[in-house]
Amino acid sequence: MSARVAVLGLGAMGLPMATALARTFDVVAFDIAPERVALAVEAGATGAATVAEACAGTDVVVVGVRDGAQLDALVLGEGGVADSLAAGAVVVVTSTVGEAAVVSVAAALAARGILTVDAPVSGGPVRAGNGDLLIMVGADDAALAAAQPVLDAMSSSLTVVGGIGAGQQLKTVNQLLCGIHTAAASEALALAHRMGLDLDACIEVLGQGAAASFMLADRGPRIAAQLRGETPPLRSRLDVIGKDMGIVGDLTRQLKVATPVAAAAEQLYRTVSAAGHDASDDSVVATMLAKERTW
């Protein structure tokens, strides 16, 4: 397929997604940070200086932004996606923004004849670069058909769970578990560190038994680095997992579902955020937990 695909937002997930898609499609990449566009160009994409330039003549737009406010500004703002696409094009929202945000944007795009696929992704940057993501899709048949080749190139597991908003609903459940598992891995390794255990050995042993989890395997080495006073690579910002747990909290309060463990994890991320670590890798949580206290 020779379709032209725009990737808008080249953050921790957007850049590797653009890299993976550039192996199959004519990819045009845009980000507000020119250095991220330059990295996409190195990976085989064509750089764009504006959203309108990226969207010109584009069949499929893949959006990777941080939150609902950024999605709204990118898509519906002046000179944004809605102003720049022709009817019949499809916008694939890969971000975790919550059901209400994607439903609102999809309705505005539909009024202009533009299709939307609600397609939050999971798997992390490495899997994104390999086209190996889990994608939870909410879309109608027409939108799904228009985006299917691009979705297939991005994923190893793709499940259609309903219409617009259903993808965000399932991703919220996914993030509830991810947020809890990340906090649990941080607590466990902070305890191991305070006892003087070899953290690398702990991660290896725990990963082979009933305590194993994706988050322990993924975050574990970075948590260990943090606890040793090193600076691990930035792969998952604290403010992103905090934002996701905020979406979880808002939804569970709305539905009156008791989630005390998720609420505790959300408060932990808020505490670390208040200490000034929003832009740090979320493995920094363990250093806060492991600090010696006098109370």
C-alpha positions in Angstrom: 0.0 0.0 0.0 1.4 3.4 -1.0 -1.0 5.6 1.1 0.4 8.8 2.6 0.3 8.7 6.4 0.8 11.7 8.7 2.0 11.1 12.2 1.3 14.1 14.5 3.1 14.1 17.9 6.5 12.5 18.0 6.8 11.8 21.7 7.9 8.5 23.4 5.3 6.6 21.4 4.8 8.8 18.4 8.3 8.7 17.2 8.7 4.9 17.2 5.3 4.5 15.6 6.4 6.9 12.8 9.6 4.8 12.5 7.7 1.6 12.1 5.2 3.0 9.7 7.9 4.5 7.5 9.0 1.0 6.6 5.7 0.5 4.7 4.2 3.9 4.0 5.0 7.4 2.8 5.1 9.0 6.3 5.0 12.7 7.0 5.9 13.6 10.5 5.1 16.7 12.6 5.8 17.8 16.2 6.1 21.1 17.9 9.7 20.2 18.8 11.9 20.4 15.6 14.4 18.0 17.1 11.8 15.3 17.2 10.9 15.9 13.6 14.6 15.6 12.7 14.7 12.2 14.4 11.7 11.1 12.4 13.4 12.2 9.2 16.5 10.1 10.1 14.1 7.1 10.5 12.7 7.6 6.9 9.9 10.0 7.3 9.4 13.4 5.6 9.3 16.3 8.0 6.6 18.9 8.1 6.7 22.3 9.6 3.0 22.6 10.3 0.0 20.4 10.9 -1.5 21.6 7.6 1.6 20.7 5.7 1.6 17.2 7.2 -2.1 16.6 6.5 -2.0 17.9 2.8 -3.0 15.0 0.6 -3.0 12.6 3.5 -5.2 9.5 3.7 -4.6 8.5 7.3 -3.5 10.7 10.2 -2.1 9.0 13.3 -2.3 11.2 16.4 -0.1 10.7 19.4 -0.6 13.5 22.0 -0.5 13.6 25.8 -4.0 14.4 26.9 -7.5 15.5 25.8 -6.6 19.2 25.8 -3.8 18.6 23.3 -6.0 16.4 21.2 -8.7 19.1 21.0 -6.1 21.8 20.1 -4.4 19.7 17.5 -7.6 18.5 15.8 -10.0 21.4 16.2 -7.7 24.4 16.6 -7.1 26.9 13.9 -5.0 25.3 11.1 -5.5 22.0 12.8 -6.4 18.5 11.5 -10.0 19.3 10.9 -9.2 22.3 8.8 -6.5 20.5 6.8 -8.0 17.1 5.8 -10.4 16.3 3.0 -13.6 14.4 3.5 -13.0 10.7 3.6 -9.7 10.8 5.4 -9.4 9.0 8.7 -7.9 10.2 12.0 -6.4 7.4 14.2 -6.3 8.6 17.9 -3.6 6.4 19.6 -3.4 8.4 22.8 -5.0 7.7 26.2 -7.3 10.7 26.5 -10.5 9.2 28.0 -13.8 8.4 26.4 -15.4 11.9 26.5 -12.5 13.6 24.7 -12.4 11.1 21.8 -16.2 11.1 21.4 -16.2 14.9 21.2 -13.5 15.1 18.6 -15.0 12.3 16.5 -18.3 14.1 16.4 -16.7 17.3 15.2 -14.7 15.5 12.5 -17.8 13.6 11.4 -19.5 16.9 10.7 -16.8 17.5 8.1 -17.0 14.0 6.6 -13.8 12.9 8.3 -13.6 9.4 9.9 -12.2 8.6 13.3 -10.7 5.5 14.8 -10.4 5.4 18.6 -7.2 3.3 18.9 -5.3 3.7 22.2 -2.1 1.6 22.2 -0.2 -0.4 24.8 3.3 -2.0 24.8 5.9 0.8 25.2 8.3 2.5 22.8 10.4 -0.6 21.9 7.3 -2.5 20.7 6.0 0.6 19.0 9.2 0.7 16.9 8.8 -2.9 16.0 5.2 -2.6 14.9 4.3 -4.9 17.8 1.7 -2.9 19.8 -1.5 -4.0 21.4 -4.3 -1.8 20.0 -7.8 -1.5 21.5 -10.1 -0.2 18.8 -13.4 1.6 18.9 -14.7 2.5 15.4 -17.4 1.9 12.9 -16.8 -0.4 9.9 -16.0 2.4 7.4 -13.4 4.0 9.6 -11.9 0.7 10.5 -11.6 -0.3 6.8 -9.9 3.0 5.9 -7.3 2.6 8.7 -6.9 -1.1 8.8 -3.6 -1.3 6.8 -2.0 1.3 9.1 -3.3 -0.4 12.2 -2.0 -3.7 11.0 1.5 -2.2 10.4 1.5 -0.8 14.0 0.3 -3.9 15.9 0.7 -7.6 16.6 -2.6 -7.7 18.5 -5.6 -5.7 17.5 -9.0 -6.1 19.0 -12.2 -4.2 18.0 -14.2 -3.7 21.2 -17.0 -1.5 19.9 -17.7 2.0 18.6 -16.0 5.3 19.3 -15.1 5.5 22.9 -15.0 1.8 23.6 -11.2 1.7 22.9 -10.7 4.4 25.5 -12.9 2.5 28.0 -10.8 -0.7 27.6 -7.5 1.3 27.8 -8.7 2.8 31.0 -9.0 -0.7 32.5 -5.6 -1.5 31.1 -4.1 1.6 32.7 -5.7 0.8 36.0 -3.6 -2.4 36.1 -0.5 -0.7 34.6 -0.6 2.0 37.2 -1.0 -0.4 40.1 1.7 -2.8 38.7 4.2 0.0 38.3 3.6 1.2 41.9 3.9 -2.4 43.2 7.2 -3.0 41.3 8.5 0.3 42.8 7.5 -0.7 46.3 9.0 -4.2 46.0 12.3 -3.0 44.7 12.5 -0.2 47.2 12.1 -2.7 50.0 14.8 -5.0 48.4 17.1 -2.0 48.1 16.7 -1.0 51.7 17.5 -4.6 52.7 20.6 -4.5 50.7 19.6 -7.2 48.2 21.1 -7.3 44.7 18.4 -5.6 42.7 19.4 -7.2 39.3 19.2 -10.6 40.9 15.8 -9.7 42.5 14.4 -8.7 39.1 15.6 -11.9 37.5 14.3 -14.2 40.2 10.9 -12.4 40.6 10.4 -12.4 36.9 10.5 -16.2 36.8 7.8 -16.8 39.4 4.2 -15.8 40.4 5.3 -12.2 41.1 6.2 -11.6 37.5 4.6 -8.8 35.6 5.2 -6.9 32.4 5.8 -3.7 34.5 8.3 -5.4 36.7 10.2 -6.6 33.7 9.9 -3.3 31.8 10.4 -0.9 34.7 12.5 -3.1 36.9 15.9 -2.3 35.4 15.1 1.5 35.4 13.9 1.3 39.0 17.1 -0.4 39.9 19.2 2.3 38.2 17.3 5.0 40.1 17.8 3.3 43.4 21.6 3.1 42.7 21.7 6.8 42.1 21.9 6.5 38.3 19.8 8.2 35.7 18.0 5.7 33.5 16.7 6.4 30.0 13.4 8.4 29.9 10.8 6.0 28.5 7.6 6.7 30.4 7.2 10.1 32.0 5.7 10.3 35.5 3.1 12.9 34.4 1.8 10.5 31.8 1.1 7.7 34.1 -0.3 10.2 36.6 -2.6 11.5 33.9 -3.7 8.0 33.0 -4.5 7.2 36.7 -6.4 10.5 36.9 -8.6 9.2 34.0 -9.1 6.0 35.9 -10.0 7.9 39.1 -12.5 10.2 37.3 -14.2 7.2 35.6 -14.4 5.1 38.7 -15.9 8.0 40.7 -18.4 8.6 38.0 -19.5 5.0 37.9 -19.2 4.6 41.7 -16.9 1.6 41.5 -14.6 1.2 44.5 -11.0 1.0 43.4 -8.9 1.6 46.6 -5.7 0.1 45.3 -5.9 2.3 42.1 -6.7 5.3 44.2 -3.6 4.7 46.4 -1.4 4.4 43.3 -2.8 7.6 41.9 -2.0 9.4 45.1 1.5 8.0 45.1 2.1 9.5 41.6 0.6 12.8 42.7 3.0 12.9 45.7 6.0 12.3 43.5 4.7 14.9 41.0 4.4 17.5 43.7 8.1 16.9 44.5 8.9 18.1 41.0 9.4 14.9 39.0 6.8 15.3 36.3 9.4 15.1 33.5 11.3 12.2 35.1 10.9 8.6 34.1 8.2 7.1 36.3 10.7 4.7 37.8 11.7 7.7 40.0 8.8 6.7 42.3 11.0 4.0 43.9 13.5 6.6 45.1 10.8 8.4 47.0 9.6 5.2 48.6 13.1 4.1 49.5 14.1 7.3 51.4 14.9 6.9 55.0 12.4 8.7 57.2 12.6 9.7 60.8 8.8 9.6 61.5 
